[in-house]
Amino acid sequence: MAKKTDYAGMAKRCIAYLVQETQVNRQAVTNPEEAAQFVALAVVAAGDPGRECAGVICLNSTGGVTDVRILSTGTVNQAPVYPREVAKAALLSNAVSVILFHNHPSGQPQPSAADQAMTRSLREALRPLDIELHDHLILAGNQVYSITCGRTIQFAPEDRTLF
């Protein structure tokens, strides 16, 4: 009997390795394309690409990744994001800024009105804690939409999708 491949476990190990590498090499995440690599791995690590999940990339003062974590898993078209959980993740990892992310199982990366409103609300909620929300990325197939940049980013070959 063939052994089943544990993609979620592999993705978790890759995230841990990438976080360590950014710290050792003092490599900063400076654009959405670089952040998208962490987002894709985190969504795979969540284990169910058919359901929305929301997470956060925590960054130190030099833009180095201090943590990547899934904060919630929802349904096929929504995942809850609680500002206190985003703040908690940032504070526990000594982050000064965060990048919020979630996936769209529908394959359409464009943000909904609710995505836009939540981004504004979260940015305001984090401000008194001196935590900056750099971006909100939405993963859909092999595309990531950056709400801050207002554009879609290709980060994987078009003929291959992640899900």
N, C-alpha and C positions, 0 to 999 in steps of 0.2 A: 504494500500500500504506500502510495506517494505521500510524503510529508507536505502538509499545507504551509505555504509561505506566509510568514507573519509580517505583512507590509506595514502595519501600524507600529509594530515593535521596531522594525528597521527605521521607519521615519523618526521615531522618538530618539533612537540612537544617533541618527544623522543630525537632528536638531541640537542635541547635547554637544556633539562634536563641533558643529558650526558655531554655537555660542562660545565654546571654549576657544576655538580658533580666532574669533573676533577679539576676544580678550587678550590672548597671548600675543597676537600680531598687531594689536591696537588698530584693528581695521574697523572703520566706521561704516554704518549703513547711511548712505548719503542720498539715495534716490529710491523711488518706488520699485524700480527693477531689481535692486538688491534686496529690498524687503520682501518682494514677491517670492523669492526662493524660500524664505522662512515660512511664509504664509502657506505655500503649497505643501510643504512638509508637515506643518501643523494640522492642516485639514486632513491629510492622509493619516496622520497619527491619531486623529479623533476617531477614525475607524468606520464612519458611515457617511460617505459622500452624498447619499440620497437625502440627508437631513442637513438643515442649516446648523452651523456652529459658529460661535463668535469667540474671538480671542484677542490677545494683545502681545505686541512685541515691546519690551521695556528697554529703554536706552539710557546709558549714562551720559555725563556731561560732554563726552567726546564723540557721542554717537555710537559707542560700542553696545552690543546687545548684552543685556544682563539676564534676560529671561524671555522665554516664549511660552505662552500657555493658552490653552483653551479655557474660556470662562464659562461657557454654557453650550449645550446642544439643544436644539429645538425641534421643529417640525419640518415639513418639506418646504415651507415658505417663510419661516420666521424663527429667530433665536433671540431670547431675551439678553439685553445688555444692561447691567446694573452699574451705575457710576461708582458705587462703593466698592464693587469687586475690581473694577479697573484701577481705582485709587489704591486698593489694598495690594494688588499685584505690583504696582509701581513702587509703593512705599517699602514693601518687603524685599524688593530687589535693588533698593537704593537708586531707582531710576529718576531722571529729571524730565523725561519725556516718554511718550508712548505712541505706538502706531496701532490703532484698532483695526481689526479685520474680521470679515465673515465671508462665507461662501454663498453662492446662489446655485443650488442644484439644478435650476431651470436651464442653466447654460447662458443666461443673459447677464452680462456684467453691469449694465446700467443701474445706477442707484434709484431706489424708489423715493417718493416724497418722505416716507417714514425714515429711510436711511439718512437722508439729508438733515431732517429735523433732529434725529438722534445724535448726529455728528455735532451739530451746533450746541445742543443741550449738554453733551458730554464735555465739550471744550469749555463751556462756562462752568460746569461743575468742578472741573479739575483746576481751574485758574486760582482759586484761593489757596490751594495746596502747592502752588508753584510747580505744577506738573503740566507740561505742554503737550497737547494732542497734535502731533506732526501731520498725521494723515489718517484716513479711513480707507482701507483697501477692500475691494470686493473681488473674490476669486470666482470665476465661472469658466470651467473647462481649462483652456490654455491661455486665458486672458485674465488680466487684473485691471480693474478700474480704480484709479486714484481720485478720490473726491477732492483732495486739495489741488491736484493738477488739472482736474476736470477732463481727463482723457483715459483711454484704454491703453494698456501696456501689453504687448506681446512678450511673453517670457519663455515660451516653449515653441518648438517647431509647429507650424500650422497643421501639418498632416498627422500630428500626434496629440491627443488630448489626455489629460490626467485622469479624467473620469468619463 
